[in-house]
Amino acid sequence: MRVALAVAMLVGALGLLVTTLPVQAHHAFAATFDTSKPVVVHCVITKVELINPHSWFWCDEKAAGGNVTNWGFEGGSPNSLIRHGVTKNTIPVGTELIIQGYQSKAFEHKGVGVNMTFPDGRKFLFGGSAPGAESEVATLTKDEIAPTSKDDSKK
């Protein structure tokens, strides 16, 4: 009987200990990104970070006036990206892409990616939290592929 009581007390103590540990909540998409601010960025990849819990793709966008802006796009986990056919070999540094996504609420040149289009027309999903990032690859419109104008004075 004493052994059973000791085991029950140990289990109870461990249960109380576990409830005192801090819990890390995962951020919600809407808390970080703005669906009313879709972005389409024509850029060249400078860094690919396939890390958990979210991968990051860094790229340079060159404006018509020659200004270069470095963008960071959050993607899904490496497992999610691999399911969509994206690996480090798929997107080496120097790759030109058109990235569709949504802008960050806190950072002007960060966002979450929905899909990416290569110059040869191949499309891949970012596999993350963005609406559409786990479904079919969206087809870019004519204006998204070749925007009519870019005004450097707005930056």
N, C-alpha and C positions, 0 to 999 in steps of 0.2 A: 504494500500500500504506500509506503514511504517513497519508493522509486516512482510510482505513478504520480504522486503529488509533486515530487521534485521536477519531473518531466513537464507536467502541466504548468508549473510556476515558471520554468525556463521558457517554454513556448509563449506564455503570456508576457514575460519580460521582453523577449525578442520582438513580439508584436508591438509593444509600446515603443521600443527603441526604433523600429522601422518607421513608425508614424512621426517621429521627431526629425527624420532626415529631410533636408530641403528637396523640394520637387521642382524640376525645371520644366516649365511649360513650353510647348512649341508655338511659335508665333503664327498668327493667322495671316493668310494672304492679304486680306483687306486692311490689316493693321500696318502693313509694310508697303504695299504697292497700290497704285491708283488706276483702276480700270477705266477711268475717264481720261487717262493720259496714255493712249497707245503710242508706241514709238516704233519707227523703222529706221535702222541704222545700217549704212553701207560702211563696212569697216574691214580692217585687216587684223587677224588674231595675233596678239602679242604674248598671251599666256593662257594655258588651260590647266585648271586645278580640279581634277576629278577626286574630290574628297567628300567624306560624310560630314554633316547630313545633307549639304547642298554643294553641288559643283559650281565653279565660277569660270566664266569665259571673259577674258579681258581683250579688248580690241581698240584700235585707233581709227577714228573717223576723221577723214580729211575734208574740210570744208572747201568751197570754191575759192575762197580767198587765201587758202594755204594753211589756215589754222588747223591744228590737230587736237582732237579731244579724245581722251582715253575713257572708254566706257567699260563698266563691269556688269555682266549679266549673270544672274543666278539661274542655275538649272537644277534638275532633280538629282537624286543620289546617283553615284556611279552605276549601281545596279539598274536603276530606271533608264539611264542613258544607254547602257549596253543593250537593254531590251529594245531600244529604238535604233540600234546600229551605230551609236556614237562611242568612239574610243579615242585615246590620245593619238592614235595613228590616223583616225578619220579626219581630225582637225589639227594638223601641225601648225606651229607658229609660222606666220606669213600667209596663211590661207585667207582669201577674200571671201566675205560673207555678207549677206543681207539678213539682218536679225530683226524679227518682229517680236515685240513684247510690250510690257507696261512699265512705266517709269516709277521709280521709288518715290515715296512721299517725303523722305528725308534728304535724299541726295540727288542732285541735278543730273549726274551722269552715271547713275546706276539704275538697274531695272531687273525685271525677271523676264527670261526668254520664253517665248511660246514656240517659235520655230526658226530654223535657219535655212537659207537657200544658198547653195554654192553657185559659182559662175556657170557651171555646166548644167544647172537646172535641178540637181539633186536636192531634196528637202529632207530635213530631219527635225524631230520634235525635241524640245528641251526636257520633257518628262518631269516637270516640277509641279509647283502649286498653282501656276497661272491657269486661268480658264483656257481650255483648248490644248494645253501642253501635253495631255495624255490621250488626246483623241486624234482625229484626222489632221494631217498637215494642211494648214490654210494656204490657199492660193493667193499670191500677191496680186494686187491690182496694178494696172499700168503705171499709175502715179506713184505707187510704192516702190516699184522697180526702178523707175527713172523719174524722180520728183521733178516738177516743172521748174522750181527754183529753190535756192538755199540762200538765206540772207544772213551773212556773218554779223551784221550789226545787232541782231537780236540776242546774241550770246553774251 
